Amino acid sequence: AVRHVHSLGICHRDIKPANILLTSPRGSARFGEVALADFGLAVEMPADGTLLTSVCGTEYYLAPEMIRSGHGDADGYGVSIDVWAVGLTLYALLYGATPFERETDIETIHAILEGWLDFPRGRGGYGADTQQTCRPEEAEDRAEAEAKGGAGGGAKGVADEGVAPVDPEPYVDYARSHAEANTLIASLLVDS
């Protein structure tokens, strides 16, 4: 869904677990479907390549380049912030907490900018892909990884301590079946 929205030139800007919807399994399906929701902060990327500069979204999922842009320390940001948020969402799902949450807002922002996060061992699954998307100094690399189908854009599991990677095949049909819905949502954003 994220890759599809990006292909339409839309930056979501508020990807987090609360904006990911799950449906109940239907028929013989083992799993429900996943959909990206809440496009209230989404914006069409400027056609001329101009970067975005507004700081918005949920604090714990803000990308470093968005924060730096808001402080005047960066020219702006692009869709790499969504890939960052996908990585933090995976982290939250794997470890049960947001990685940068601290006692105060200032401490949280500082932790994001400095990249202070730990990856608890022994959880398996997508840990390595999550680590690739949560590096503050590599915004361009996040967008490139998504374009290649890696972190944030693909389902490439990494085994850790005897835990098998997740099989991506059950999710392939989801991506195809929801492309039309995401196109409709994005077209409503563009036309408004």
N, C-alpha and C positions, 0 to 999 in steps of 0.2 A: 504494500500500500504506500509506504514512504517513497520508494523508488518511483512508483507510478505518479504520485503527486509531484515529485521533483521533475519528472519528465514533462509535465505540463507547465513547468515554470512556477510552481507554487512552493513557498516555504511555509511549513505548518507553524513553527515557533512555539509550540506548547505540547510536545510529545512527552507523555508521562504515563504511568500505569493507569491513572484515573481516566485517561482519554483513549484507552484501548478497551473495546467492548468485545465480550465473548458471548456467543449464542449457544443454546443447547444443541447437542447433536440431533440430527434428523435422520430418520430412516435407519439405514445400516451403518451410517457414519460413526466412527469411534470418537471423533472430536467435533466440537462446535466450530463455528467460524470466528475469525478475528477481524475486527474492523477498526480503523482509525476514526476517532470522533473529535468533536469540538474544534471546528475550524474558525472560531471567533477571533483568533490572533493571526490567522493565516493571511499571507499577502502574496501577490504576484510579484515575482522577481522582475526588476526593470529590464526591458529588452536590450537596452544599451550597455548592459553589464555593470551598471552602477550597483554598489553594495548597499545593503540595508544598514541603518544606524540606530533604530529605535530599540531600547531595552525593554523587553516584555517577556512574559512567560512565568513559570513557576520557579522561584528562587533556587531550589535544590537541583534543578535540571538546566540551569543557564550554562551556556558554553562560555569558555574564557574569552573568545573573540567578541562575543556580544557585550560582555562586561567591559572589556577594554575599549570597545567602540563607544560605549556610553560615557566612559571616563576621558575620551579624546585620545587614548593611547593606541588606537587602531583606526584604519580608514572605514571599516565596516565589516560586515559578515555576509555569508551566503548560506546555501542549504546545508553546509557542513554542520551547522548548529543542530539540525534535526538528527543527523547521524550521531552526534555527541549524545543527544537526549535518548536515542535508541540504546546506546551503550549503557547509559546510566539506568535506563529502565530495565535492561537485562540484569544489571548489577542488583537492582532492588529486588527483582524476581528471584535471583539466585541466592542472595544473602539476607533478604528480609529487611533491609534498611537502605536508605539513600547514602551514598558514599561520602558526601561532603557535609552533611548536616552537622552543625556545631551548636554551641550554647547561644551564640548571638548571630545576627544577620551579617555583621562585619566579619566575624570569624568564618562563617560559611563562605562568603565571597572570597576571602583571602585563601581559604583551602582550595577553592575551585581554581583560582588564578595560579596557585603554586602547585597544583596537581597532587595534593596530599591525600592519597587514598591507599588503602591496603586491600589486597585480595585474599580473603581467608582461604586456606588450603582445604582440599578434600571435598569440594562441592561438585566437581565434574562439569559436564555439559559444555557451555559456550564461554567458559572463563577466558580463554585466550582471545577470542573475538571481542569480548567485552573490554579487555585490556587495550586492544588496538584502538577502540573508539573513545577511550577515556583519557587520552594523552593531550593535555592542553596545548602543547607546542606544535601539534601536527594537524591543524585544521584542514589544510590542503590534502593531506594523506587520508583523512576521513572521507572526504568527497570522492577521492580517487578509489578508495576501497569499495565504496558503494557502487561506483560505476563498473567495477570489475566483478561485482556480485559477492563481495566479501562482507566485512563487518557492516551491520546495519542494512544490508541489502540481500544477503543470501542466507542459506541455512547450512553452514559448514561447521559441524560439531567437532569438538576437540576432546578426546578421551583424557580423563584425569583420575589417577588412582583407581583404576579398574572400573570406572563408570563409562558405559558405552555412549557414544554421541547420539543425539536425537536424529531419527530418520526424517529427512525433510520431505519425502514423497507425499505423505498425507496432506501437506500444506500447499502443494503445487496447484491443485484445483482451486483452492481458496483464492490464490493470487489471480488466477484467470477469471473466476466468477465475479470477483469484486472489482475488476478493472473498470467495468462499465459504471458501477455505482460511484467509484472514486472520480471517474471522468465527469459524471453528472454534478457531483459536489463541487469539483474544481471549476467547471464551467459556470456554475451559479456564482462562484466567487469572482470570476473574471468578468462576468456580465453585470455584476452589481456596481 
